[in-house]
């Protein structure tokens, strides 16, 4: 996509630099209503479950879906009615969508050519970008001869060669195997750190988001439910989806000193002394399980539960528990065997107050 918007078309009220968007898109019974702002140099990740509106938001930014209302501003210029091909936007699609009949060099040269550069100049710029991506030796290769990681880097080079003011990345690592994903994620982080404009990343993978983004925006049912830094969101999840995303048990209740009486369930004792509506969170690793009611445990929180399911989680076993409190617990394979855990088994769960974290709702 190329930039043809006249800089005299700046609109008062929009942010003079970076992204200033209020995206409202009606699609049948689904409504997207999301506000996004970002300064040049920011990398923003859109996270959310399937159907949350991530792809709709990305398509609206790219001009591939029309806004029902709201606005889209970039560097003070209103782009709502600007055709997609005329927006200063680069897109890296999940499946890369490289031109199969062109070499890597000519794929990357496509952007500069569309902006009016001559063939030789466009190829020279493309060669520089391929060199930055450590792909100079593959300049003459066509997409079918590139590995997944190489194709991803060619797609990124093609997007960046057009000098976009907004870079959109749609699940850029989803098509890669685990080992390649690790390497390409590190390379992508390096290139995004050098990118001087705004980048918006859509992903379902929390690790991609945590590693690549400066700020996370979590969508559910077409709306923003939480946004902030990766560390802030990981420490203070505010919905069940976000809690699962960062691997925490999360509850909401009313605090009275060190006691939080849950909206649905028993009370939890915490080390924080708070009053009023709060969230309480703790990791599955903080949960200790017993088959018989423990008598010598120092834990202040004790609940009778039943095993609803077991699954492998990394090198541990994750137990889903129901009963007085629904929660997840992580334990070693040996511990699970010693406890003879199986679906339907009765168990007692304890959590020390020092391993809980309470914060205002």
N, C-alpha and C positions, 0 to 999 in steps of 0.2 A: 504494500500500500504506500502511496506517495503523498507528499504534503503539497497541496495546491492552494490551501486556505490562505487568504491574504491576511497579514498580521494587523491590518487596519480594522479587521472584523472583530476585534476584541470586544467583549461584552462586559459592561460595568456590573459588579456584583459577583462575578466568578473569580475564583482564585487566580491571581496573575501568573502563577507557576504551578505546574503539576496537574493532577487530576481532581476534578470537582464534578461529581455525578450524583444525580438522584434518578435511579433507574426504576421506572414503573412499567411493567409489561403484563397485560392481561392475556391469558391463553386458556380459554374455556373456563373451567372452575378454578384454575391456578392463577394466583396473582403474585408477581414479584414486586416488592417495594423495598429497595435497598439504597442507602446512601453510602457512597464511597469517596473518600478524599485521600490524596497521597501527594507528597512532595517529590520533586526530582531526586532520584537516588533511592527512593523507597521500594522495597519489594513486599507486596501484600499478597497473602495467600487466602483464597476463599476455600473454606472447608465446610463440609456438611454431608448428611446422609444422602442416599439416592433420592432424587426428586425434590431436593431442598431449593434448587434454583441456581446452582453454580454455573451450569452450562448456559442457562438462559441469560444470566448476568454477563457472561463472557461474550455471547453472541450479540447482546445489546451494545456492549462496549465496541465491538468490532463493526457494528452497523449491519449485522446479518439478521437481527431481529429489531423491528421498529419499536420505539417507545410509545406506550399508550399515553403517558404524561411524564412529567419530570424534566430533567435536562442532562446534557452531557457536555462538559466543558473541559478543555485541555489547554493549559497555558493561557487561560483567559479567553479562548476562542470557543464559541458554541459550535458543536459538531452534530447536533441532532439531525439536521437535514443534509449533512454532507454525505455523498455516496461512499460506500465502503472503500472503493479503490482510491478515493481522494483523501482519506484520513491518514494522518501521520502515525500510523499504527502498524506494528509488525506482529505476526501471529505464528506461533509454533504449535501445530496441531498434534494430537495424540499419535496419529499414524504418519506424521511428518508431511505427507502429501507432496513429496518431491516429484518434479517432472521426470517421468521414467525415461524419456528419450534424450534428456540432457545430461551432460557430465556434471560432476560435483561443482566444477568451476563455473559452468554456465548456469547451473541452478542458483548459485550465489550471486552471479552477475545479473540475474534477472531484475532485482530491485533497482540497482543503479541505472540499468538500461531503461526501465520504466520512468525514471526520473530525468531522462534526457541525456545521460552519459553515452559517449560513443562506445563502440564495441571494445576497442582496445583499452580505453579508460576503465570501463566496467569490469573487464577481465582482470585488469591490474588491481582494482579494489578487491575483487573477489579473491584473488591470489593472496592478498594480505590477510583477509579474514580466514582463509583456510589455513594459513600459516599460524595464525593466532590459536586456531583450534587443533593444532598439531596434525593437520590433514593435508599438508602440502604434497605428500607422496601419493595422495588419492585424488588429485585434481582432475585427472582424466577418467576416473571411474564413474560408471553409471550406477544409479541407486541399487539395482539388483546385485551388484558386486560389492556393496557396502554392508558391514555388520550393523546390527541395530544401534550400537553406540555411535558408530561413525555416521550413520544416517541422521541420528538425533543432532549431532554437532553440525552437520551440513545444514539442517533445517534451521538451527539457531543462527548460524552464520548468514544464511539467506535473509532471515528476519532482521538481523542487526545491520547488514550491509545497506539497508534502505534508510538508516539513521532515524529510526522511529522515535517519537516522543512518548509513546506508550507501547510496551511490549507485553503481549498476552501469551501465556503458556498454558495449554490445555492438556493436563495430565502428561507432561513431557517425558516422564520416566516409566509410564505404565506398561509400555510394550517391551521393556528390557528385562532380561533375566536378572536374578538376584546379584550375581557377581558384577555384571556390567553396570547394573543400576548403582552399585556402590561407587564405582569409579566415575561414572558420568555425573552422579550427584555432586561429587567433589569438584569436578571440572565446571559444572554449571554454577555452583556457588561462587567460584572464582570469577567467572564471566559476569555474573549478576552484580558482584561487588564492584566491578569496574563500569557498570552501566550507569550513565549519568541521568537518564530519564526515569519514568515510572514503569515498574514491572508488576503485573498482576498474574498470579499463579493459581490455577484451579487444580486441586488434587483431593483424593480421598485418603491419601497416605499421610498420617500425622508426622511421620519421620521426615518425609520430604518437606512438609510445611515448617517443621521446627528447625530444620537445618538451613533451608533456603530463604525463609521470609524474615523480615524485620517485624511484621505485624500480621496477626491472624484475624480474619473476619469469619465468624462461624454463622452459617445460614441454616435455618430450619423453617420449612413451610413458607419459603419465599421472603423471610424476614431475618434481619440480623438479631441473633440472640446473645452474642457476646463478641467482643473484640478487644484486642490488646496485644502485648508482647507475648511471645511463646512462653517465657518463664512465668509471666503473670497469669496466663490462662491455665497453665499446667498446675499452678499452686492454688488457683481459685476458680475451679469450674463452676458453672452456674446452671447447667442443664444435665440431664442424664446422658445425653449423647456426648457432651464434652467430657464428662467424667469417664465414660467408657473409652473415649479417645485417648485420654492421658493415663488410663489405667487406675482409676480411683473408685472406691465406694463413696457415694454422695447421698446425703440426706438433708432435708429441710425441716426446721422446727423452730420452737420458741425457747430462747435461752433465759435461764434464771440463774445467774452466777455461773457455777461450773456444770450445771445440769442443762441439757438440751432435750426438751420434750418434743419428739418427732411428730410431724403432721400425721404420719401413718406408721405406727410402730411404737416401740418402747422408748425410754429415755437413754441418752448417751452422756456419760461423764467425760468432760474435757479439761484440759489444763487452763485454757483461756477462760477468763471471767467476763461474760458478756450478758447483755439484756436485750430482749427483743428478737425479731426474726433473724435467723442465721442459717448458714449452711454448715454441715459437718462432713469432713472428708477424711478417709484414711486408705492406704494402699492395701491390696489383697495380702501382701507379705506381712502386714501387721497382725493378721488374724491367726490365732493358734487354735487348733481343733483337738477335741477330746471325745472319746466314745462314751465315757462316764462323766458325770458332773464333777469338775475338779474341786478339790478341797484346799489345796495349798497354793493356788494361784493368787498372785498379787494384782491381777488385772481387775480394774473397777467395773468393766463392762462384760457381762456374761449373758449369753442368749442360747436357748434351746432351739436347734435347727434340724433340718432334714436335707440330705444330699439330693439335689434335683438333677445334677448332671456333672460329669467329669470330662475334661479334655486336656490334651497336651498343650502346654503354653511355654514355648522355648524348651528349657531343660527341666521344667517343673510341671506339676499337675495343677490345673485350676479347677477348683470345686465351686459350683453354683449352689448356693444354699437358700432354702426358704424356711419359714417358721416364724418365730417371734420377730426376726429381722431378716429381710432378704439381702444377701451380700455375696461377694466372691472372696475366696481364700486361695492363696498359693502355697503349695507345700511340695517337698521333694517326692520323688517316686517311691523312695524307701519309706518315708513317713506315711504316704497314702496306703502302701501295702501293710505297714504295721498296724494302721488304724482299721484295716479291712474296709476301706471306704467303697461304697457302690451306691448307685441311685436307689433312694428309698431308705438308706441307712440313717439312723438317728445319731446326732452328734451335738456337742456343745462347742460354741465359739466364744473366744475371749479376745478382747483388744484392750491394751493398756491405754489409760487416758493420755499418757505422754506421746502416744503414736497417733492421736487424732489431731485434727486441725479445724478449728471453728472460726468463721468469719461472717461479717454482716451480710444478710441477704439483700 
